[in-house]
Structures are given as structure tokens and as C-alpha cells.
Amino acid sequence: MKNNPLVDIKPEVQTALDSGKAVVALESTIISHGMPYPQNIQMAKKVESIIRSTGAVPATVAIMNGKIKIGLTDEELEVFASSKGVAKVSIRDFPGIIARKQLGATTVASTMYSAHLAGIKVFVTGGIGGVHRGFEETMDVSADLEELAQTDVVVICAGAKAILDLPRTMEYLETKGVPVIGYKTDVLPAFFTAKSDIKLVERADSPEEIAKVIVAKDQLNLRGGMLVVNPIPEDYSLDHEFIDNVIEDAVQAAQEQGVSGKNITPFLLSEITKRTEGKSLEANLHLVYNNALVGGQIAVALEKLTKQQ
């Protein structure tokens, strides 16, 4: 990967990879499109700090100067947090954004792909994309699900974003053979809320247990990724009925304004923040911090287990 002219791995990250040290990938869309400034830069730096506290190395992924950057400096993080017009980059957008040397923030799908290129096994995000509400009319399914089906990266999240059709999202993942493991939970967390009524097949109660599952999957040579769903801490979990009503209103607003495609998720998250008077943003921040902690612990447990073999 060092020889790929379109991939620029931060020296600290490359050194960690070369020595088998735990590395955790992070997306940049959550910085450029998921939160307002300055909360986004504060979040980005704190997430990296949390990952470092576990003994792992953070690697925020983004596109700058015609290259996929694997690991950003503080100055580069600031650019993505404060710049206007940063492109939201999924898999299909890579060639054009790189060729034009635009600033690009990577989604879950494109961060997974980038992490895999660099040899990074663990990736932390807030929530994944999935099957959108009204799928029967729009056929709108996030590229995140297809990437999970084919790219060997472990994704730690607080479930799929609550704006989605969660039962259909889980059905899609099952069809694609993606393992979904609840971290200390028997039910799927619903992003802003710690619980849903969707039961999970697999549960693990420690990073070491998850690391063993990852190793077993690798030894079986099973293709695709793995999803670890980690509930938002109860202290920050929003009332299920309250947030559902807010989401329904936000979805209605998107339909009335003709918002669709890759613009719909940032629009809905912004609307939800306004309609909850900032409570959803606070919840979002804390679920990301919690995911970073668990993701770092899983990466370190995997490092130790791998070195023992």
C-alpha cells in the first residue's frame, strides 16, 4: 500500500501497522456533515484521544489533494471541520473526487474500503446507513450495507441510524451473511436509544470475546465484514416514543422539500437536532465516544490475541 500513489498513510499509522499495533479507523463524514462547528472538531479530537487511551492508534480517513488520507493531523482535522462544501464521498464518488483533488469526507462504506486498503481491521463510527423508510417506493439502500457484505472490516457502531427502517436493515444484513454482535445487549440498539424490539442472534460481553470471534471468522476465510452494535449509554439514551415522533416529522419535512439521495441523512440529522433542541446532538456525541472506547478496546484485544498465535 505504501506504493499506491493515491493512498497517503500517516507515518504514525504506518509504523503501527508495520509493528502489528492496534489501529482504529474513523470516518470523516461525521465531522463535515454530521455535526455543526465547533462541536465537530471537539468531537473528532476527543474521539482520537479516547482511542489513544486504550492503547490503539486512531486513523481518521478523508480525501485531500487527490489522495486517500489514512490518518489526519490536527490541522487537517480542522480543515474538514470548518470548511464549507466538503464533498460527501461514498464508493462511487472516489474516482471523481480524487481526480479533481476536492476535499472529500468519507462515509461508512468508503471508510471501510479505505481501511481495508491500508490493512486496518477495526473501524469506529456513530451509526451505519441502511434501508431507508419508504424503501418500497424509493429502493433507497445505503452503500454501507453492500460494503459490509464484501469488505473484511469490523465496524463498531450504535446500530443503524434511527432515521432508517431498522427491521429491513437487519433482514438485509442477514441475507448478506453479515454477523451482527450485540455488545452487552440482546437487542439491537437504535442509535439515539439504547434498545429496540429487534432481538439479536449473537451477544458478547467483553472485547476479548469479540476478538476471538473475529479470529474465528478469519480462520474460516468468510468474506465480508462484521458489525458490533454498542448501545448508547443509558444516561444519554432518548425516549423511544419522543425521538420516533421527531424522526417522522423530519422525514415528512424532507419529502416536502424534495430532499433525497446522499443529502437526506445530513438533512434529517440537522432537522432532528433542531426539533430536539440539541438533545439529539448531545446523544450523538456520547454514543460516538462510547463506540470509540469499545472499538479501541476491541482493537487492542485483537492485537494481543493475534500476537499470541
C-alpha positions as CSV (number, residue, x, y, z in Angstrom):
1,M,0.0,0.0,0.0
2,K,3.0,2.3,0.5
3,N,3.5,2.2,-3.2
4,N,-0.1,3.2,-4.2
5,P,0.2,6.8,-5.4
6,L,-3.4,7.5,-4.4
7,V,-3.1,6.4,-0.7
8,D,-1.2,8.6,1.9
9,I,-0.8,6.8,5.2
10,K,0.2,9.0,8.1
11,P,3.7,7.9,9.4
12,E,2.4,7.1,12.9
13,V,-0.3,4.9,11.5
14,Q,2.1,3.1,9.1
15,T,4.5,2.5,11.9
16,A,1.7,1.0,14.0
17,L,0.6,-1.2,11.1
18,D,4.1,-2.4,10.4
19,S,4.6,-3.5,14.0
20,G,1.2,-5.1,14.4
21,K,-0.1,-2.5,16.8
22,A,-3.8,-1.9,17.2
23,V,-5.1,0.8,14.8
24,V,-8.7,2.1,14.6
25,A,-10.1,3.8,11.5
26,L,-12.5,6.7,11.8
27,E,-14.8,8.3,9.2
28,S,-14.8,12.0,8.3
29,T,-18.4,12.5,7.2
30,I,-19.4,12.7,10.8
31,I,-17.1,15.7,11.1
32,S,-18.0,17.5,7.9
33,H,-21.7,16.5,7.6
34,G,-22.9,15.1,10.9
35,M,-22.3,17.9,13.4
36,P,-22.0,21.7,13.4
37,Y,-18.8,23.6,14.0
38,P,-17.1,23.7,16.6
39,Q,-18.8,20.7,18.2
40,N,-17.5,18.6,15.3
41,I,-13.8,19.4,15.8
42,Q,-14.1,18.9,19.5
43,M,-15.7,15.6,18.9
44,A,-13.1,14.5,16.4
45,K,-10.2,15.3,18.7
46,K,-11.9,13.7,21.8
47,V,-12.6,10.5,19.8
48,E,-9.0,10.2,18.8
49,S,-7.9,10.9,22.4
50,I,-10.2,8.1,23.7
51,I,-8.8,5.6,21.2
52,R,-5.3,6.5,22.2
53,S,-6.2,6.0,25.9
54,T,-7.0,2.3,25.1
55,G,-3.5,1.8,23.6
56,A,-4.6,1.9,20.0
57,V,-3.7,4.4,17.2
58,P,-6.5,6.5,15.6
59,A,-6.6,6.8,11.8
60,T,-9.2,9.3,10.6
61,V,-9.9,8.8,6.9
62,A,-10.6,11.5,4.3
63,I,-9.7,12.7,0.8
64,M,-7.3,15.6,0.3
65,N,-5.1,16.8,-2.6
66,G,-6.1,13.9,-4.8
67,K,-5.3,11.1,-2.2
68,I,-7.0,9.0,0.3
69,K,-5.5,10.1,3.7
70,I,-5.3,7.4,6.3
71,G,-4.8,9.4,9.5
72,L,-5.1,13.2,9.8
73,T,-3.1,15.8,11.6
74,D,-4.9,18.2,14.0
75,E,-4.5,20.9,11.3
76,E,-6.2,18.6,8.7
77,L,-9.0,17.8,11.1
78,E,-9.6,21.5,11.5
79,V,-9.9,21.9,7.7
80,F,-12.6,19.3,7.5
81,A,-14.4,20.6,10.5
82,S,-14.5,24.2,9.3
83,S,-14.6,24.1,5.5
84,K,-17.8,24.6,3.5
85,G,-18.7,22.4,0.6
86,V,-16.7,19.3,1.6
87,A,-18.0,16.5,-0.6
88,K,-19.7,13.5,1.0
89,V,-17.8,10.6,-0.6
90,S,-19.2,7.1,-0.9
91,I,-17.6,4.3,-3.0
92,R,-19.0,5.6,-6.4
93,D,-17.6,9.1,-5.7
94,F,-13.9,8.1,-5.2
95,P,-12.6,8.5,-8.7
96,G,-14.2,11.9,-9.5
97,I,-13.3,13.5,-6.1
98,I,-9.7,12.2,-6.3
99,A,-9.2,13.2,-9.9
100,R,-10.5,16.8,-9.2
101,K,-8.5,17.0,-6.0
102,Q,-11.5,18.0,-4.0
103,L,-11.9,17.8,-0.2
104,G,-13.9,14.7,0.5
105,A,-15.3,13.3,3.7
106,T,-15.6,9.5,3.7
107,T,-18.8,7.7,4.6
108,V,-19.0,4.3,6.4
109,A,-18.7,2.5,3.1
110,S,-15.8,4.4,1.7
111,T,-14.0,4.4,5.1
112,M,-14.4,0.6,5.3
113,Y,-12.9,0.3,1.8
114,S,-10.0,2.7,2.7
115,A,-9.3,0.9,6.0
116,H,-9.2,-2.4,4.2
117,L,-6.7,-1.0,1.6
118,A,-4.5,0.1,4.4
119,G,-4.7,-3.2,6.3
120,I,-6.8,-1.7,9.2
121,K,-9.2,-4.2,10.7
122,V,-11.3,-2.2,13.2
123,F,-13.4,0.9,12.3
124,V,-15.5,3.0,14.7
125,T,-18.4,5.1,13.6
126,G,-21.7,6.5,15.1
127,G,-24.3,4.6,13.2
128,I,-24.3,2.8,9.9
129,G,-26.6,3.5,7.0
130,G,-29.2,1.0,5.9
131,V,-32.6,0.5,4.3
132,H,-34.4,3.8,4.2
133,R,-38.0,4.3,5.2
134,G,-40.3,4.1,2.2
135,F,-38.0,1.6,0.5
136,E,-40.9,0.1,-1.4
137,E,-41.2,3.4,-3.3
138,T,-37.6,4.7,-3.5
139,M,-35.5,1.5,-3.4
140,D,-33.0,3.5,-1.3
141,V,-30.5,1.3,0.4
142,S,-27.2,2.7,1.8
143,A,-24.0,1.5,0.2
144,D,-22.8,0.8,3.7
145,L,-24.7,-2.5,3.7
146,E,-23.2,-3.7,0.5
147,E,-19.7,-2.8,1.7
148,L,-20.3,-4.7,4.9
149,A,-21.3,-7.7,2.8
150,Q,-17.9,-7.8,0.9
151,T,-15.2,-5.9,2.9
152,D,-13.4,-7.6,5.7
153,V,-13.5,-4.8,8.4
154,V,-15.1,-4.9,11.9
155,V,-17.4,-1.9,12.4
156,I,-18.4,-0.7,15.9
157,C,-21.5,1.4,16.0
158,A,-24.6,2.2,18.0
159,G,-26.7,0.4,15.5
160,A,-28.2,1.7,12.2
161,K,-29.2,5.4,12.2
162,A,-32.7,5.7,13.8
163,I,-34.0,7.5,10.7
164,L,-33.9,4.2,8.8
165,D,-36.1,1.1,8.5
166,L,-34.4,-1.0,11.1
167,P,-36.2,-4.3,10.6
168,R,-35.5,-4.2,6.9
169,T,-31.9,-3.2,7.5
170,M,-31.4,-6.2,9.7
171,E,-33.0,-8.5,7.2
172,Y,-30.6,-7.2,4.5
173,L,-27.6,-7.8,6.7
174,E,-28.8,-11.4,7.4
175,T,-29.3,-12.0,3.7
176,K,-25.8,-10.9,3.0
177,G,-24.4,-13.1,5.8
178,V,-23.0,-10.2,7.9
179,P,-22.5,-11.2,11.6
180,V,-24.2,-8.7,14.0
181,I,-23.0,-9.0,17.5
182,G,-24.6,-7.1,20.4
183,Y,-22.0,-5.7,22.9
184,K,-23.6,-6.4,26.3
185,T,-27.0,-6.4,24.7
186,D,-29.5,-8.9,23.4
187,V,-31.4,-6.4,21.3
188,L,-30.4,-4.0,18.5
189,P,-29.7,-0.5,19.8
190,A,-31.5,2.2,17.8
191,F,-28.8,4.9,17.7
192,F,-30.4,7.6,19.9
193,T,-32.0,4.9,22.1
194,A,-30.2,2.0,23.8
195,K,-32.9,-0.6,22.9
196,S,-35.3,-1.6,20.2
197,D,-37.7,-4.5,19.9
198,I,-35.4,-6.3,17.4
199,K,-33.7,-9.3,19.0
200,L,-30.1,-10.2,18.1
201,V,-28.7,-13.7,17.5
202,E,-25.2,-13.0,18.9
203,R,-24.0,-11.3,22.0
204,A,-20.6,-10.7,23.5
205,D,-19.7,-9.2,26.9
206,S,-16.0,-8.4,26.6
207,P,-13.6,-7.1,23.9
208,E,-11.7,-10.3,24.3
209,E,-14.7,-12.4,23.4
210,I,-15.3,-10.3,20.3
211,A,-11.6,-10.6,19.3
212,K,-12.0,-14.4,19.4
213,V,-15.0,-14.2,17.1
214,I,-13.0,-12.0,14.7
215,V,-10.2,-14.5,14.6
216,A,-12.5,-17.5,14.1
217,K,-14.2,-15.7,11.2
218,D,-10.8,-15.0,9.6
219,Q,-9.7,-18.6,10.1
220,L,-12.9,-19.7,8.3
221,N,-12.0,-17.4,5.5
222,L,-15.5,-15.9,5.5
223,R,-15.8,-12.9,3.2
224,G,-17.4,-9.6,4.3
225,G,-17.3,-7.5,7.4
226,M,-18.7,-7.8,10.9
227,L,-21.0,-5.4,12.8
228,V,-20.6,-4.8,16.6
229,V,-23.6,-2.9,17.9
230,N,-22.9,-1.0,21.1
231,P,-25.8,0.8,22.9
232,I,-25.7,4.4,23.7
233,P,-25.1,4.9,27.5
234,E,-28.4,4.9,29.3
235,D,-27.8,8.3,30.8
236,Y,-27.9,9.8,27.3
237,S,-30.5,7.5,25.7
238,L,-33.5,9.4,24.4
239,D,-37.1,8.4,25.0
240,H,-38.1,6.0,22.2
241,E,-41.6,7.4,21.5
242,F,-40.3,11.0,21.6
243,I,-37.5,10.5,19.1
244,D,-39.7,8.4,16.8
245,N,-42.2,11.3,16.6
246,V,-39.4,13.7,15.9
247,I,-38.0,11.5,13.2
248,E,-41.4,11.1,11.5
249,D,-41.7,14.9,11.4
250,A,-38.2,15.3,10.0
251,V,-38.9,12.7,7.3
252,Q,-42.1,14.5,6.3
253,A,-40.1,17.8,6.0
254,A,-37.6,16.1,3.8
255,Q,-40.3,14.8,1.5
256,E,-42.0,18.2,1.3
257,Q,-38.7,19.9,0.4
258,G,-37.7,17.2,-2.1
259,V,-34.5,16.2,-0.3
260,S,-33.2,12.8,-1.4
261,G,-30.1,10.7,-2.1
262,K,-27.0,11.3,-0.1
263,N,-28.3,14.7,1.1
264,I,-31.1,13.1,3.1
265,T,-29.1,11.8,6.1
266,P,-27.4,15.1,6.9
267,F,-30.7,17.0,6.3
268,L,-32.6,14.6,8.7
269,L,-29.9,14.8,11.4
270,S,-29.9,18.6,11.2
271,E,-33.7,18.7,11.5
272,I,-33.7,16.3,14.4
273,T,-31.1,18.4,16.2
274,K,-33.4,21.5,15.8
275,R,-36.5,19.7,16.8
276,T,-35.0,18.1,19.9
277,E,-33.3,21.5,20.9
278,G,-29.9,19.9,20.8
279,K,-30.7,16.8,22.8
280,S,-30.0,14.5,19.8
281,L,-26.7,16.1,19.2
282,E,-25.6,15.5,22.8
283,A,-26.8,11.9,22.5
284,N,-24.8,11.6,19.2
285,L,-21.7,12.8,20.8
286,H,-21.8,10.4,23.7
287,L,-22.6,7.4,21.6
288,V,-19.6,8.1,19.4
289,Y,-17.4,8.5,22.5
290,N,-18.7,5.2,23.8
291,N,-18.1,3.5,20.5
292,A,-14.5,4.8,20.4
293,L,-13.8,3.4,23.8
294,V,-15.2,0.0,22.9
295,G,-13.6,0.0,19.5
296,G,-10.2,0.8,20.9
297,Q,-10.5,-2.0,23.4
298,I,-11.5,-4.5,20.8
299,A,-8.6,-3.5,18.5
300,V,-6.2,-3.9,21.4
301,A,-7.7,-7.3,22.4
302,L,-7.4,-8.4,18.8
303,E,-3.7,-7.2,18.7
304,K,-2.9,-9.3,21.8
305,L,-4.7,-12.4,20.5
306,T,-3.1,-12.2,17.1
307,K,0.4,-11.9,18.6
308,Q,-0.2,-14.9,20.8
309,Q,-0.9,-17.1,17.8
